[in-house]
Amino acid sequence: MHCKTRLVFLLFFLVSLSCSKKQDAKNSEATKIPEKKVSSTKKLSKINKSNYNLSKLKSVCDCYDKALDVLDKAEVERKNYTTKEKFNKNKESVKIVNKLIEDWKTIRTYCLMTYQRAMYMENDCVYPIDIIEKKRDKLYKLGLDT
């Protein structure tokens, strides 16, 4: 009888162990963040109103890098003028900045749709999570709404 009890206990232990592994696998799959989702061409064309080359955005870090690059270019163009009024008088500069802001919006939308919550989580990128918000605040103070 003692041997049967051990056998039943061992069997019960193995069954519960295998069930917990299955549950752990389901939980890890549910919380796993994909590095990149495959999007349809139709979906991308709706996002990409600015014709920005979205193939450059292969990771969360690429999103940060390209977004900052575009926002930096907009800041440099705007800072060529001492006032917003002087900036607004130069139609070519306004056109350049508007194109850069459209590119920024495309990058933002694509990255949020593709990488979702990974954009708000700690990552291995060289940029702190709030760097884009700080850059946008700078642009806002210069009179540019991003």
MODELLER restraints for C-alpha pairs under 7 A, 6 or more apart:
rsr = mdl.restraints
at = mdl.atoms
rsr.add(forms.Gaussian(group=physical.xy_distance, feature=features.Distance(at['CA:33:A'], at['CA:118:A']), mean=6.70, stdev=0.5))
rsr.add(forms.Gaussian(group=physical.xy_distance, feature=features.Distance(at['CA:34:A'], at['CA:115:A']), mean=6.97, stdev=0.5))
rsr.add(forms.Gaussian(group=physical.xy_distance, feature=features.Distance(at['CA:35:A'], at['CA:59:A']), mean=6.29, stdev=0.5))
rsr.add(forms.Gaussian(group=physical.xy_distance, feature=features.Distance(at['CA:35:A'], at['CA:115:A']), mean=6.58, stdev=0.5))
rsr.add(forms.Gaussian(group=physical.xy_distance, feature=features.Distance(at['CA:36:A'], at['CA:58:A']), mean=6.91, stdev=0.5))
rsr.add(forms.Gaussian(group=physical.xy_distance, feature=features.Distance(at['CA:36:A'], at['CA:59:A']), mean=6.75, stdev=0.5))
rsr.add(forms.Gaussian(group=physical.xy_distance, feature=features.Distance(at['CA:36:A'], at['CA:114:A']), mean=6.12, stdev=0.5))
rsr.add(forms.Gaussian(group=physical.xy_distance, feature=features.Distance(at['CA:36:A'], at['CA:115:A']), mean=6.29, stdev=0.5))
rsr.add(forms.Gaussian(group=physical.xy_distance, feature=features.Distance(at['CA:37:A'], at['CA:114:A']), mean=5.64, stdev=0.5))
rsr.add(forms.Gaussian(group=physical.xy_distance, feature=features.Distance(at['CA:47:A'], at['CA:106:A']), mean=6.09, stdev=0.5))
rsr.add(forms.Gaussian(group=physical.xy_distance, feature=features.Distance(at['CA:47:A'], at['CA:109:A']), mean=6.75, stdev=0.5))
rsr.add(forms.Gaussian(group=physical.xy_distance, feature=features.Distance(at['CA:47:A'], at['CA:110:A']), mean=6.58, stdev=0.5))
rsr.add(forms.Gaussian(group=physical.xy_distance, feature=features.Distance(at['CA:48:A'], at['CA:106:A']), mean=5.51, stdev=0.5))
rsr.add(forms.Gaussian(group=physical.xy_distance, feature=features.Distance(at['CA:50:A'], at['CA:102:A']), mean=5.68, stdev=0.5))
rsr.add(forms.Gaussian(group=physical.xy_distance, feature=features.Distance(at['CA:50:A'], at['CA:103:A']), mean=5.64, stdev=0.5))
rsr.add(forms.Gaussian(group=physical.xy_distance, feature=features.Distance(at['CA:50:A'], at['CA:106:A']), mean=6.83, stdev=0.5))
rsr.add(forms.Gaussian(group=physical.xy_distance, feature=features.Distance(at['CA:52:A'], at['CA:103:A']), mean=5.85, stdev=0.5))
rsr.add(forms.Gaussian(group=physical.xy_distance, feature=features.Distance(at['CA:57:A'], at['CA:63:A']), mean=5.65, stdev=0.5))
rsr.add(forms.Gaussian(group=physical.xy_distance, feature=features.Distance(at['CA:60:A'], at['CA:115:A']), mean=6.71, stdev=0.5))
rsr.add(forms.Gaussian(group=physical.xy_distance, feature=features.Distance(at['CA:60:A'], at['CA:119:A']), mean=6.31, stdev=0.5))
rsr.add(forms.Gaussian(group=physical.xy_distance, feature=features.Distance(at['CA:61:A'], at['CA:125:A']), mean=5.17, stdev=0.5))
rsr.add(forms.Gaussian(group=physical.xy_distance, feature=features.Distance(at['CA:63:A'], at['CA:107:A']), mean=6.84, stdev=0.5))
rsr.add(forms.Gaussian(group=physical.xy_distance, feature=features.Distance(at['CA:63:A'], at['CA:111:A']), mean=6.18, stdev=0.5))
rsr.add(forms.Gaussian(group=physical.xy_distance, feature=features.Distance(at['CA:67:A'], at['CA:104:A']), mean=5.85, stdev=0.5))
rsr.add(forms.Gaussian(group=physical.xy_distance, feature=features.Distance(at['CA:67:A'], at['CA:107:A']), mean=6.38, stdev=0.5))
rsr.add(forms.Gaussian(group=physical.xy_distance, feature=features.Distance(at['CA:68:A'], at['CA:132:A']), mean=6.55, stdev=0.5))
rsr.add(forms.Gaussian(group=physical.xy_distance, feature=features.Distance(at['CA:70:A'], at['CA:100:A']), mean=5.93, stdev=0.5))
rsr.add(forms.Gaussian(group=physical.xy_distance, feature=features.Distance(at['CA:70:A'], at['CA:104:A']), mean=6.27, stdev=0.5))
rsr.add(forms.Gaussian(group=physical.xy_distance, feature=features.Distance(at['CA:71:A'], at['CA:104:A']), mean=6.94, stdev=0.5))
rsr.add(forms.Gaussian(group=physical.xy_distance, feature=features.Distance(at['CA:74:A'], at['CA:97:A']), mean=5.25, stdev=0.5))
rsr.add(forms.Gaussian(group=physical.xy_distance, feature=features.Distance(at['CA:74:A'], at['CA:100:A']), mean=6.12, stdev=0.5))
rsr.add(forms.Gaussian(group=physical.xy_distance, feature=features.Distance(at['CA:75:A'], at['CA:139:A']), mean=6.29, stdev=0.5))
rsr.add(forms.Gaussian(group=physical.xy_distance, feature=features.Distance(at['CA:77:A'], at['CA:93:A']), mean=6.69, stdev=0.5))
rsr.add(forms.Gaussian(group=physical.xy_distance, feature=features.Distance(at['CA:77:A'], at['CA:97:A']), mean=6.90, stdev=0.5))
rsr.add(forms.Gaussian(group=physical.xy_distance, feature=features.Distance(at['CA:78:A'], at['CA:87:A']), mean=6.61, stdev=0.5))
rsr.add(forms.Gaussian(group=physical.xy_distance, feature=features.Distance(at['CA:81:A'], at['CA:87:A']), mean=5.39, stdev=0.5))
rsr.add(forms.Gaussian(group=physical.xy_distance, feature=features.Distance(at['CA:84:A'], at['CA:143:A']), mean=6.47, stdev=0.5))
rsr.add(forms.Gaussian(group=physical.xy_distance, feature=features.Distance(at['CA:87:A'], at['CA:94:A']), mean=6.99, stdev=0.5))
rsr.add(forms.Gaussian(group=physical.xy_distance, feature=features.Distance(at['CA:88:A'], at['CA:94:A']), mean=6.21, stdev=0.5))
rsr.add(forms.Gaussian(group=physical.xy_distance, feature=features.Distance(at['CA:101:A'], at['CA:146:A']), mean=6.18, stdev=0.5))
rsr.add(forms.Gaussian(group=physical.xy_distance, feature=features.Distance(at['CA:112:A'], at['CA:119:A']), mean=6.72, stdev=0.5))
rsr.add(forms.Gaussian(group=physical.xy_distance, feature=features.Distance(at['CA:120:A'], at['CA:129:A']), mean=6.68, stdev=0.5))
rsr.add(forms.Gaussian(group=physical.xy_distance, feature=features.Distance(at['CA:122:A'], at['CA:129:A']), mean=6.90, stdev=0.5))
rsr.add(forms.Gaussian(group=physical.xy_distance, feature=features.Distance(at['CA:136:A'], at['CA:146:A']), mean=6.51, stdev=0.5))
